Amino acid sequence: MIPPAFEYARPAGVDEAVRTLACAGEEAKVLAGGQSLLPLLRLRLAFPELVVDVGRIPELRGVREDGDTLVIGALTTHHAVLHDPLVRRHAGLLAAATATVADPAVRHLGTLGGSLAHADPAGDLPAVALALDAELVVAGPRGRRTVAAREFFVDYLQSALTPDELLVEVRVPKTDGWGFHYEKFHRVAQAWAIVGVAALVRRDDGHLAEARVALANMGSTPLRATATEEALTGADGPGAVARAAERAAEGTRPARDVSASPEYREHLARVLTRRAVLTAGEMG
């Protein structure tokens, strides 16, 4: 299908991009890697009057260290994130999950910031950002502000970004010493997750001292499986992990669609959580 007509702007820097968005108001859409916006345009599910292409802004790319945090530019592609040595060393969960995103063609074009700003609860990386306690830095007419991942995802395809703001970087705390695993169930490799589970665990004296478990596609936003996280504290074997994983679907509201019923998604959440935590904690 042919997209609707729109005006096009390609700002050279963040400040120019913010001014352009502020002038356009709610009638503008940001184009980064294009892997989320272009399908919406082709299907005529989005009708922007202006598309603001930020893909040529160099300051929005790259990975750097800031003490105990990795700072990842919003336009850094999935391919670059996956192969960056800092990410692989200090944020292994992000690298592992990024390797499962779609296919190589999409990973070479799609961006970390674009995936997060799209706020699709079936996406892999919003759940990972939640598990990592990431922070998202956005720029707007009033300057920059930092939003915690747990507050960034507001509803289905809705984030805390206002129409005149641009996501500029993602701040990921280093998780050196933590075990990690990303487990998802999908029909084919390129498909969205029917359910995904991002797990981080920290072991101490043979038991789990702390765990973070985030779920993809179990509600209108990515969710933390808080009941399971609490039950995992002190877990010392596969049996305790399995009992904790039985609580993974508590507080969730999975959708019913052509891929799965809510009941089946709840079943998947329990099964995948057990697998992810056992693998992350090397307890399988």
Disulfide bonds with the S-S distance in Angstrom:
none
